Amino acid sequence: MTTIDSMDRRQARQVGWWLFGMLWLALFILSTFRQGTREEVLSYSDLKAAVAQGRVAEVVVTPTEVRGTLKPAEGDKEGKRFTAVRVEDPELVRDLSAAKVKITGETDRPPWWGALAWLLPLAFSVVLVMLMLRRMGGAGQGFMTVGRSKAKVYMEADTKVTFADVAGVDEAKEELQEVIEFLRTPEKFRRLGGKIPKGILLVGPPGTGKTLLARAVAGEAKVVFFSISGSEFVEMFVGVGAARVRDLFMQAKGRAPCIIFIDELDALGRARGMGPMAHEEREQTLNQLLVEMDGFDPRVGVIIMAATNRPEILDPALLRAGRFDRHVLVDRPDKVGRLAILRVHARNVKLANEGDLEVLAGMTAGLVGADLANVVNEAALLAVRRNKERVELADMQEAVERIIAGLEKRNRVLNRQEKERVAHHEIGHALMTLALPGQDQVQKISVIPRGIAALGYTLQLPTEDRFLMTEGELEAKIAVLLGGRAAEEIIYGDVSTGAQDDLLKATDIARSMVRAYGMSEKLGAISFERDGRPLMIRTGELPQRPDVSEEVLRHIDAEVRRLVESQHVRAREILATREPLLREAAKVLLAQETLSGDDLRAIAARMGYGSKLTPERAAG
């Protein structure tokens, strides 16, 4: 890995002017210092008078002059320095001795002594400045390099990433295969007059492997790879970002064929004029990027790739044809993709059974590549702590729980009343999950605190990948979230603060149903959100009138409240008819601290409840 270290002529001129300014400043400071310490010249008669008056503190007698210091005047901290021409006067030494003045002698200095005393500080200042410049230039982060691109350059042999290292994004790899072929054999496309897209935008949630995929493209094509973050262009000095963009493209053209990769493009390419204040430096940098993308010939062999997880806030000028006109989705992997990712990350991990990865892939729906890599690593660390020779399925399941719910906090001791309340709360969630259709399967119930604030948890894992949810399933999800609060009301007659996170999630689902999905009979099939933002929030420079009326806003609030309250009533009704099971399951959970989903179903079957805990099948 190397760093771009060349500068254009403008930067060279800036270096010269800056060096000249530093030298001039050093001379000015030195001259000022010498003026500030200049000695007062006394005549010989004034010197004699000062000695007689007792104002002389000490003197230095040389063959040509008498130098010394006067005693401080009233109100002064230091005495003034003076110099006088020496006169052959035998009485001078006697008068100085009588006045008790400290006398020292000195040989006459050569004529070049004064020039040397003036040049040595100047030479020292110049050497110090040069050392600072060299240090700053070597680090690549000083004032002298402020206009350079901070991109890291990976040569063909340094990339060391190919498509074999990227899994779970087969569709994206197919889209990018064309780019690889163009970089390898550009004449194949030029023969028919075809042009490769200038810019390719990788879009997807965080952790899905966008950066890894871009490096793999460079590794497959065996070309130079320039990598830089969008935030590295923008500095506090106006014009620096634009200079770095120019420098980056100049370097890329000199090393073509190559790939320029800009990570977190939204930090640089946010829509101009967005928010109450415009960021002048960021907008200038964006304008320069747009100009550079328009100005170079795609036949040169420079491909621009960028990644973002917020494409909706990018400036439209970036996304038009001729710039980032090809968008490649790098989405969350499905079960097959997760299994492929797990196999990549488990290549150097000793597993007890290779088939455990397939079970793990089924347990981790919704997790991205970075999460899966973390799961494999956590499982290996757990196996080491337990002195195992190989990683087992139990270690993987524990790792999934760590990623989803957090670390166990066994040192956080709850009193008996709190633990009982947490047990009933978690069993309330679990029973609602078993009673309602379309819900994720209950994997584990625990009253062992985990994470930062969770005093207990109910772990639900999906059995299959889902991409759509119906209105009924969303309502049932709200009811499950409110099941813990409803169980507390049934058992204790009041509620606690433990349901705060459940209320937040339930309210968010209800608000999305009303504002985004049009799932409200009163408001109809209308969406009140655009690009994930409510329509009542505008993105102009000044506050503007909301796109909806106050009456509609009141109806939205009323519908959200109605949805949440209706599901709260539903949860209370379902759990009230299963109160004996609620109490018994909570009692067993308190004794064992953890229950699996199969354990809960076994308790329900023992008490006479059916698979969906229907009241009519309950034991008399």
Secondary structure, DSSP 8 states (H G I E B T S, - for coil): -EE-----HHHHHHHHHHHHHHHHHHHHHHHHHHHHT--EEE-HHHHHHHHHTT-EEEEEE-SSEEEEEE---TT-SS--EEEEE----HHHHHHHHHTT-EEEE-----TTHHHHHHHHHHHHHHHHHHHHHHHHHHHT-SGGGTTS---EEE-HHHH---GGG--S-HHHHHHHHHHHHHHH-HHHHHTTT----SEEEEE--TTSSHHHHHHHHHHHHT-EEEEEEGGGT--SSTTHHHHHHHHHHHHHHHT-SEEEEEESTHHHHB-TT-SSS--HHHHHHHHHHHHHHHHS-GGG-EEEEEEES-GGGB-HHHHSTTSEEEEEE-----HHHHHHHHHHHTTTS-BS-TTHHHHHHHH-TT--HHHHHHHHHHHHHHHHHTT-SSB-HHHHHHHHHHHHH--B-TTS---HHHHHHHHHHHHHHHHHHHHSTT--EEEEEE-S-BTTTBSSEEEEE-SS--S---HHHHHHHHHHHTHHHHHHHHHHSS--GGGHHHHHHHHHHHHHHHHTS---TTT-S---EETTEETTS--SSS----SS-HHHHHHHHHHHHHHHHHHHHHHHHHHHTTHHHHHHHHHHHHHHSEEEHHHHHHHHHHTT--TT--GGGS--
